Amino acid sequence: MYKIAIAGAATLAGKELKDAISESPLAAANFVLLDEDEGLGQLDQVGDEITFVQAIEPDAFKGCDFTFFCGSTALTKLHWRTALAAGSTVLDMTGALEDEQGVLICSPWVGSVEMSPDLLTPAVIPAHPAALALALLMERLGNRAPVRTVAATLHLPASEYGKGAMDELHQQTVNLLSFQSLPRAIYDAQVAFNMMGGLGENSKASLEATAARVRRHYVALGGNRLPQLSLQLLQTPVFHGYTFSIMIELERPVEIAALEEALNGERIDLILEDTDSPSNLSATGQNDVLVRLRPELSARNPLEATRVWLWAATDNLRMQAGNAVECALEMRKLRPQGKVQ
């Protein structure tokens, strides 16, 4: 029986994490739900256990086997060493600990053995869900044929930047339809009914910082095994879910059927019909990356291609939470089992 703390339990990521844990082998654990001002005292449920969200006290992590940080980066930086000192395995879903020595960016779904945590690993950062989705696709295709280049455009939803960003998008939409002024506290720009390659000067969100984080995590997952990624981010007026437009150039012509076979499998759902094209809506609640392959057919052989386009979608919060739980299950192997007599 494990004891698990979730710091940032009232956030979007925290709520999705609770659902993911409830569907995992960790569902029977005892839980401590922690947060700052938002949600304090609120009743909640993880698995079969009903509990409430508490303030983070000095002894909040006592006896905890795992601590998931999924609130603000400031919360993570303030409390992660306390959790570590209490003997807890630390999983940082905020990315606040990237510069800390020994902390690993990882996912059991993709990556090399060299990137696996060991007894000296102070904490792990579950890979950014966009980087993970791209790494899964490139690893799967690379097993069939060497990839020469890959260029991806990632369309970000409001949920990338939390509940405040979603509320602002909603209020902007309402205010535009009623000809009122727009709230701009998060984006410092009009996001409703708009697609943007950059945000306002005083924006609390940063496409550049997010893009840099996705690139770092992609490189960390793949090392030298994955092709170099060219990446562009666009802010879209949607609340939830990633979509990707990806152009891939292969080293040699490959049969379309072989590419489809390579893509389809665990954690990737290949969509064959145009009428079921991947979208934010169809990906909601799904554990897999939904992908549609569109080849640029070879003039010599219409069954082969050296260039292909992928249109993909995934539930950003669900993929992040699922990967975090898998990281915890991997780290579980490093924790002592039973008692010394």
PEQUI-V176610 format. One line per field, one symbol per residue. ss: DSSP state (H for helix, E for strand, C for the rest). Layout:
# PEQUI-V176610
ss = ???
This chain:
# PEQUI-V176610
ss = CCEEEEECCCCHHHHHHHHHHHCCCCCCCEEEEEECCCCCCCEEEECCEEEEEEECCCCCCCCCCEEEECCCHHHHHHHHHHHHHCCCEEEECCCCCCCCCCCEEECCCCCCHHHCCCCCCCEEEECCHHHHHHHHHHHHHHCCCCEEEEEEEEEECHHHHCHHHHHHHHHHHHHHHCCCCCCCCCCCCCCCCCCECCCCCCCCCCHHHHHHHHHHHHHHHHCCCCCCEEEEEEECCCCCCEEEEEEEEEEEEEEHHHHHHHHCECCEEECCCHHHCCCHHHHCCCCCEEEEEEEEECCCCCCEEEEEEEEEEECHHHHHHHHHHHHHHHHHCCCCCCCCC
